[in-house]
Amino acid sequence: MKYSDLLNITQEYGNPIYVYDAEKIISQFNRLTNAFNTVKKLKLNYAAKALSNLTILRLMNELGSGLDTVSIQEVKLGLLAGFKPESIIYTPNGVSLEEIEEAAALGVRINIDNLSILEQFGSKHPDIPVCVRINPHVMAGGNSNISVGHIDSKFGVSIHQIPHLLRIVELTNMTINGIHMHTGSDILDIDVFLYASEILFETAKNFKELEFIDFGSGFKVPYKDGDIETNIEELGEKLSKRFNEFCEEYGKELTLAFEPGKFLVSEAGYFLAKVNVVKQTTSTVFASVDSGFNHLIRPMLYGANHQIINISNPKGRERYYSVVGYICETDTFANNRRINEISEGDILCFKNAGAYCFTMASNYNSRYRPAEVLWYKDKPILIRERETFDDLIRNQIDVKDLFEAKNQKAAVK
Ligand SMILES: *Cc1c(COP(=O)(O)O)cnc(C)c1O
């Protein structure tokens, strides 16, 4: 997308606003698919939680993607967006048996990540096949918030509990149709990932009725120049080879599944906000935009580094700025960043704003969540309206006479 396209979008639909480039989503989907083209059965299940707008889900469905969901509400969004139930996998963590049963009743694939619920579900519904999420205890990436395969993680059934798992399967007579792992959000080291995969293959041998092995996600995309990204092509080549060998050993053509979120949508997204104030202090120059961590929390939550470009003055002289929001709390997007000279009224563009940005937005400070636009075939298509004051008060019950009544009583006494 050109900066002029983005500027035009802010003029037409206002700011702050999220814009997603459909072409980038499509090319990422194709790139991942091509990397595994020697595998006969490949299934990409887009992780809805990264960006769950219905039109984005429809695009994924159109591309032939399945959907990875983590709540019953995401399951319902997927069905609403036209996914067939069997193309949806429900991979929750820490949810009730009732919610899992509700998903099963909708006909979607079920992925269970603890032995307690597995035993209860298997006892009640031995005819519904389920996938099991395994924790291979492999550390991927350095940040413990996003490394979900290691020993302390709350996710998955430990590989050390496989004997117990097998006992439950035998006693309930349930069918395990898939095994799954999702080691974390960063695959930086392909060898570490392949090592975890070997543990999954080893585990898979215990189950005779598998249809698929799901390797989760964690594909890393670059956020700034010089960032390491997962080498998808190398991973594709190495894992495909091993997977095909395993299928031969296993005696059946299994489906290789992935659940990419960030890889498919991160780089397609742009967040656009207007500079309200340029404020020189004794230590830095602040540029305050008409947004904050209520709209884009990743810098404050994870220390994420989103590249920021002044698209109103892309050729201007570079200076150092601290880009901050308008939330009444420390709300920093970037510290001492070199950005083309900023004037009040300029539009700043935050890159990599497709994954975990809008979906984590809130109404904190009683602000509206932004609009969303899909850039498709060189045209902007509004896919979510900006919120209005009515949205802020929709579910509130304004009990007007509650305190008045009390005052009246006091007066009577
Ligand atoms: C969040 C999540 C994903 C997607 O992870 P990305 O890093 O965005 O690709 C995949 N699988 C499960 C189970 C998840 O919870």
The ligand as a MOL file (V3000), in Angstrom:
LIG
                    3D

  0  0  0     0  0            999 V3000
M  V30 BEGIN CTAB
M  V30 COUNTS 15 15 0 0 0
M  V30 BEGIN ATOM
M  V30 1 C -2.5490 -17.6410 19.6860 0
M  V30 2 C -2.4730 -18.9970 19.1770 0
M  V30 3 C -1.9600 -19.2490 17.9040 0
M  V30 4 C -1.4100 -18.1740 17.0010 0
M  V30 5 O -0.1330 -17.7500 17.3670 0
M  V30 6 P 0.6770 -16.7130 16.4340 0
M  V30 7 O 1.9290 -16.4680 17.1510 0
M  V30 8 O -0.1670 -15.4850 16.2790 0
M  V30 9 O 0.8600 -17.3500 15.1170 0
M  V30 10 C -1.9750 -20.5480 17.4710 0
M  V30 11 N -2.4440 -21.5510 18.2370 0
M  V30 12 C -2.9530 -21.3330 19.4630 0
M  V30 13 C -3.4660 -22.4790 20.2500 0
M  V30 14 C -2.9680 -20.0680 19.9840 0
M  V30 15 O -3.4580 -19.8610 21.2090 0
M  V30 END ATOM
M  V30 BEGIN BOND
M  V30 1 1 1 2
M  V30 2 1 2 3
M  V30 3 2 2 14
M  V30 4 1 3 4
M  V30 5 2 3 10
M  V30 6 1 4 5
M  V30 7 1 5 6
M  V30 8 2 6 7
M  V30 9 1 6 8
M  V30 10 1 6 9
M  V30 11 1 10 11
M  V30 12 2 11 12
M  V30 13 1 12 13
M  V30 14 1 12 14
M  V30 15 1 14 15
M  V30 END BOND
M  V30 END CTAB
M  END
